[in-house]
Amino acid sequence: MSAATDRRTEASVIAAWRALGDPRAAPDRRWVARLTGASLERVDATLGEADQLLPFDREIGAAHRAGGRPSYAQIRAPLELYAIVRLARPDHVVEVGVSSGVSSAHFLLGLRRNRHGTLHSIDFPTFAQGDRPGPQESPVAIPRGKTSGWAVPDRLRGGWDLRIGRSEELLPSLVAELPSVGLFLHDDLHTPAHLAFELRTVEPKLARGAVVLADNTVWTGVAFPRWAKHLGVPWYRRRRSDLVGLRAPDGSGVRAR
């Protein structure tokens, strides 16, 4: 990649995360490479597509500001989520925890660019008391009159399988419906027991080389590292954050796509 291309890619990435209103959304390219097995050159080329995400990220940022969350990007790795979808090309993406829909929108953008795959999302929303979350309310509270995924642009919603309810009730049946899970994100109730439940639930359907992510693991203790040890694979932290991930093994016990 030429120096001029590098500069254009960097400018596109910076513009995208600035549009979301959160500097912590600047991507970790090495983390993506470790999770997908792609070269840094491929990761950089994929992140270079950020200029095509910019209109959507500006729309999401505007929706957040209108909803009283001017600097809230929900998950701090939206561009990495997009890149992982583009590089891993999953048939089915499953996420638990939606809130405004930053992660959902970037999953959908990646699937749209791939022209392949489906996003299945589960959310048990917390609602704000007013049009904007108050200072004492949950930072993921949904403004009055809105629903889960309220910041996802309408033109991305086609084919999105969004289910409202508790993960304990909905995730087992959803996983049972699917032939495989190529990408999973835990971002809902952050307790060790709940994370362990979700990981156990998706494990039988993980595709070979599937990517599994968990956010806010500062609250879930050793649940994710313990599961990685059970699978016999390393896990990786996104920079110094508490967002972690692993790549499922390619061997026996994991489903072929």
LUMFI-66473 format. One record per residue (C-alpha): x, y, z; residue in three letters. Coordinates in nm, 4 decimals. Example, Ala and Ser with C-alpha at 12.3 -4.5 7.8 and 13.67 -1.06 7.14 Angstrom:
residues 2
       c1       c2       c3 residuo
   1.2300  -0.4500   0.7800     ALA
   1.3670  -0.1060   0.7140     SER
end
This chain:
residues 257
       c1       c2       c3 residuo
   0.0000   0.0000   0.0000     MET
   0.1418   0.3373  -0.0998     SER
   0.2004   0.6205   0.1444     ALA
  -0.0719   0.8236  -0.0281     ALA
  -0.3179   0.5337   0.0094     THR
  -0.2181   0.4981   0.3756     ASP
  -0.2955   0.8656   0.4335     ARG
  -0.6329   0.8397   0.2600     ARG
  -0.7210   0.5305   0.4651     THR
  -0.6195   0.6977   0.7903     GLU
  -0.8203   1.0099   0.7020     ALA
  -1.1290   0.7983   0.6247     SER
  -1.1010   0.6062   0.9517     VAL
  -1.0549   0.9232   1.1568     ILE
  -1.3550   1.0878   0.9892     ALA
  -1.5714   0.7820   1.0624     ALA
  -1.4985   0.7589   1.4336     TRP
  -1.5216   1.1345   1.4757     ARG
  -1.8667   1.1224   1.3160     ALA
  -1.9690   0.8773   1.5896     LEU
  -1.8494   1.1250   1.8505     GLY
  -1.6111   0.9020   2.0425     ASP
  -1.2305   0.9002   2.0018     PRO
  -1.2177   0.5554   2.1619     ARG
  -1.3694   0.4216   1.8391     ALA
  -1.0308   0.4527   1.6625     ALA
  -0.9660   0.0946   1.5406     PRO
  -0.7109  -0.1605   1.6601     ASP
  -0.5904  -0.3197   1.3363     ARG
  -0.3736  -0.5859   1.5012     ARG
  -0.6681  -0.7076   1.7081     TRP
  -0.8722  -0.7564   1.3912     VAL
  -0.5843  -0.9441   1.2276     ALA
  -0.5496  -1.1812   1.5230     ARG
  -0.9217  -1.2555   1.5323     LEU
  -0.9670  -1.3121   1.1603     THR
  -0.6319  -1.4552   1.0575     GLY
  -0.6059  -1.1858   0.7898     ALA
  -0.2841  -1.0041   0.7100     SER
  -0.2396  -0.6479   0.8297     LEU
  -0.2470  -0.5436   0.4640     GLU
  -0.5943  -0.6951   0.4203     ARG
  -0.7110  -0.5414   0.7475     VAL
  -0.5867  -0.1993   0.6391     ASP
  -0.7566  -0.2330   0.3012     ALA
  -1.0840  -0.3238   0.4725     THR
  -1.0613  -0.0392   0.7225     LEU
  -0.9954   0.1837   0.4226     GLY
  -1.3597   0.1326   0.3295     GLU
  -1.4471   0.3631   0.6192     ALA
  -1.5126   0.6457   0.3746     ASP
  -1.8145   0.4498   0.2531     GLN
  -1.9408   0.4196   0.6109     LEU
  -1.9123   0.7903   0.6773     LEU
  -2.2667   0.8909   0.5689     PRO
  -2.4107   0.6232   0.7975     PHE
  -2.1836   0.7148   1.0887     ASP
  -2.2806   1.0797   1.0548     ARG
  -2.6462   0.9782   1.0639     GLU
  -2.5886   0.7636   1.3729     ILE
  -2.3963   1.0463   1.5406     GLY
  -2.6763   1.2919   1.4646     ALA
  -2.9337   1.0501   1.6078     ALA
  -2.7289   1.0185   1.9267     HIS
  -2.6999   1.3925   1.9670     ARG
  -3.0734   1.4326   1.9130     ALA
  -3.1328   1.1597   2.1716     GLY
  -2.9125   1.3242   2.4325     GLY
  -2.6018   1.1082   2.3901     ARG
  -2.3531   1.3348   2.2092     PRO
  -2.0402   1.1295   2.2818     SER
  -2.1775   0.7784   2.3282     TYR
  -2.0622   0.5222   2.0703     ALA
  -2.1998   0.2230   2.2629     GLN
  -1.9365  -0.0362   2.1756     ILE
  -1.5948   0.1197   2.1243     ARG
  -1.5019  -0.0902   1.8216     ALA
  -1.7624  -0.0215   1.5507     PRO
  -1.5072  -0.0062   1.2688     LEU
  -1.3473  -0.3310   1.3851     GLU
  -1.6892  -0.4997   1.3883     LEU
  -1.7376  -0.3941   1.0285     TYR
  -1.3915  -0.5191   0.9326     ALA
  -1.4394  -0.8535   1.1089     ILE
  -1.7630  -0.9149   0.9191     VAL
  -1.5983  -0.8225   0.5898     ARG
  -1.2980  -1.0482   0.6502     LEU
  -1.4668  -1.3464   0.8191     ALA
  -1.7734  -1.3436   0.5873     ARG
  -2.0060  -1.5130   0.8408     PRO
  -2.3324  -1.6697   0.7315     ASP
  -2.4954  -1.5721   1.0606     HIS
  -2.4000  -1.3009   1.3101     VAL
  -2.5582  -1.3142   1.6569     VAL
  -2.5381  -1.0253   1.9022     GLU
  -2.6972  -0.9952   2.2432     VAL
  -2.7345  -0.6342   2.3506     GLY
  -2.8426  -0.3643   2.1062     VAL
  -2.9346  -0.0373   2.2827     SER
  -2.9079   0.2391   2.0189     SER
  -2.7647  -0.0017   1.7613     GLY
  -2.4083   0.1110   1.6905     VAL
  -2.2802  -0.2464   1.6791     SER
  -2.5882  -0.3588   1.4866     SER
  -2.5441  -0.0899   1.2217     ALA
  -2.1803  -0.1821   1.1592     HIS
  -2.2586  -0.5518   1.1430     PHE
  -2.5314  -0.4708   0.8909     LEU
  -2.2956  -0.2525   0.6883     LEU
  -2.0424  -0.5341   0.6660     GLY
  -2.3051  -0.7893   0.5652     LEU
  -2.4436  -0.5485   0.3084     ARG
  -2.0989  -0.5014   0.1552     ARG
  -2.0482  -0.8800   0.1551     ASN
  -2.3895  -0.9280  -0.0060     ARG
  -2.4193  -1.2283   0.2199     HIS
  -2.5225  -1.3191   0.5736     GLY
  -2.7853  -1.2287   0.8328     THR
  -2.7711  -1.0376   1.1605     LEU
  -2.9727  -1.1800   1.4495     HIS
  -2.9977  -0.9464   1.7502     SER
  -3.1501  -0.9871   2.0944     ILE
  -3.2162  -0.6935   2.3248     ASP
  -3.3868  -0.6513   2.6603     PHE
  -3.4072  -0.2725   2.6652     PRO
  -3.3800  -0.0305   2.9540     THR
  -3.5919   0.2792   2.8950     PHE
  -3.5173   0.6339   3.0063     ALA
  -3.7812   0.8258   3.1968     GLN
  -3.7776   1.1128   2.9477     GLY
  -3.6791   1.2080   2.5958     ASP
  -3.3140   1.1945   2.7016     ARG
  -3.1426   0.9730   2.9601     PRO
  -3.0952   1.1569   3.2873     GLY
  -2.7610   1.1795   3.4725     PRO
  -2.8620   0.9058   3.7170     GLN
  -2.9949   0.6683   3.4498     GLU
  -2.8167   0.3895   3.2663     SER
  -2.5955   0.5189   2.9830     PRO
  -2.7608   0.2636   2.7542     VAL
  -3.1150   0.3718   2.8424     ALA
  -3.3380   0.4166   2.5385     ILE
  -3.5065   0.7589   2.5118     PRO
  -3.8818   0.7697   2.5603     ARG
  -4.0712   0.6931   2.2414     GLY
  -3.7832   0.4996   2.0827     LYS
  -3.7043   0.1299   2.0617     THR
  -3.3996  -0.0970   2.0506     SER
  -3.1756  -0.0012   1.7610     GLY
  -3.3225   0.3475   1.7412     TRP
  -3.0081   0.4986   1.5853     ALA
  -2.9769   0.2401   1.3048     VAL
  -3.0493   0.4118   0.9701     PRO
  -3.3736   0.2893   0.8160     ASP
  -3.2042   0.1860   0.4918     ARG
  -2.9962  -0.0734   0.6779     LEU
  -3.2834  -0.2497   0.8487     ARG
  -3.3981  -0.4800   0.5690     GLY
  -3.3500  -0.8440   0.6662     GLY
  -3.2431  -0.7617   1.0229     TRP
  -3.3722  -1.0243   1.2677     ASP
  -3.4265  -0.8191   1.5859     LEU
  -3.5869  -0.9966   1.8818     ARG
  -3.6940  -0.8226   2.2018     ILE
  -3.6724  -1.0136   2.5282     GLY
  -3.4371  -1.1741   2.7750     ARG
  -3.1348  -1.3592   2.6440     SER
  -3.2070  -1.6496   2.8778     GLU
  -3.5374  -1.7019   2.7008     GLU
  -3.4520  -1.6124   2.3412     LEU
  -3.0909  -1.7125   2.2775     LEU
  -3.1324  -2.0925   2.3078     PRO
  -3.4210  -2.0992   2.0614     SER
  -3.2441  -1.8635   1.8202     LEU
  -2.9266  -2.0724   1.8215     VAL
  -3.1332  -2.3885   1.7702     ALA
  -3.2793  -2.2329   1.4533     GLU
  -2.9428  -2.1560   1.2962     LEU
  -2.7162  -2.3960   1.1054     PRO
  -2.4083  -2.2161   1.2367     SER
  -2.2869  -1.9006   1.4120     VAL
  -1.9933  -1.7316   1.2416     GLY
  -1.9696  -1.4280   1.4712     LEU
  -2.1063  -1.3758   1.8223     PHE
  -2.1047  -1.0640   2.0407     LEU
  -2.1976  -1.0565   2.4095     HIS
  -2.2912  -0.7048   2.5189     ASP
  -2.5871  -0.7309   2.7546     ASP
  -2.5943  -0.8424   3.1206     LEU
  -2.2305  -0.8388   3.2270     HIS
  -2.2048  -1.0999   3.5001     THR
  -1.9774  -1.4060   3.5013     PRO
  -2.2703  -1.6481   3.5106     ALA
  -2.4594  -1.4773   3.2288     HIS
  -2.1584  -1.4559   2.9987     LEU
  -2.0792  -1.8212   3.0667     ALA
  -2.4403  -1.9122   2.9821     PHE
  -2.4266  -1.7299   2.6488     GLU
  -2.0909  -1.8820   2.5537     LEU
  -2.2115  -2.2327   2.6382     ARG
  -2.5284  -2.1732   2.4383     THR
  -2.3581  -2.0676   2.1159     VAL
  -2.0649  -2.3099   2.1382     GLU
  -2.2345  -2.6120   1.9718     PRO
  -2.3169  -2.4036   1.6631     LYS
  -1.9899  -2.2143   1.6199     LEU
  -1.8563  -2.2354   1.2658     ALA
  -1.4909  -2.3267   1.2232     ARG
  -1.2855  -2.0140   1.2805     GLY
  -1.5876  -1.8244   1.4173     ALA
  -1.5108  -1.4987   1.5969     VAL
  -1.6511  -1.4588   1.9506     VAL
  -1.6462  -1.1207   2.1252     LEU
  -1.7403  -1.0047   2.4740     ALA
  -1.7546  -0.6447   2.5925     ASP
  -1.7210  -0.5016   2.9442     ASN
  -1.5325  -0.8050   3.0716     THR
  -1.4050  -0.6048   3.3676     VAL
  -1.7346  -0.7172   3.5241     TRP
  -1.7301  -1.0799   3.4119     THR
  -1.4054  -1.1897   3.5748     GLY
  -1.2437  -1.5034   3.4361     VAL
  -1.5512  -1.6282   3.2492     ALA
  -1.4114  -1.5503   2.9032     PHE
  -1.0497  -1.6644   2.9636     PRO
  -1.1818  -1.9843   3.1226     ARG
  -1.3955  -2.0571   2.8156     TRP
  -1.1030  -1.9832   2.5831     ALA
  -0.8966  -2.2366   2.7789     LYS
  -1.1812  -2.4877   2.7439     HIS
  -1.1717  -2.4368   2.3655     LEU
  -0.7928  -2.4533   2.3630     GLY
  -0.7420  -2.1211   2.1857     VAL
  -0.5854  -1.7865   2.2832     PRO
  -0.7967  -1.4805   2.3526     TRP
  -0.7101  -1.1228   2.2683     TYR
  -0.7839  -0.7891   2.4331     ARG
  -0.8572  -0.4815   2.2241     ARG
  -0.5735  -0.2524   2.3293     ARG
  -0.6173  -0.1869   2.7025     ARG
  -0.9958  -0.1984   2.6919     SER
  -1.2245  -0.4643   2.8385     ASP
  -1.3471  -0.5756   2.4946     LEU
  -1.2007  -0.9183   2.4201     VAL
  -1.2295  -1.1802   2.1512     GLY
  -1.1122  -1.5143   2.0228     LEU
  -1.1157  -1.7192   1.7078     ARG
  -1.2812  -2.0588   1.7475     ALA
  -1.0707  -2.3625   1.6583     PRO
  -1.0717  -2.5086   1.3086     ASP
  -1.0613  -2.8654   1.4311     GLY
  -1.3203  -3.1226   1.5337     SER
  -1.6114  -3.0225   1.7544     GLY
  -1.6724  -2.7013   1.5641     VAL
  -1.9105  -2.6899   1.2697     ARG
  -1.7982  -2.6487   0.9147     ALA
  -1.9672  -2.3669   0.7251     ARG
end
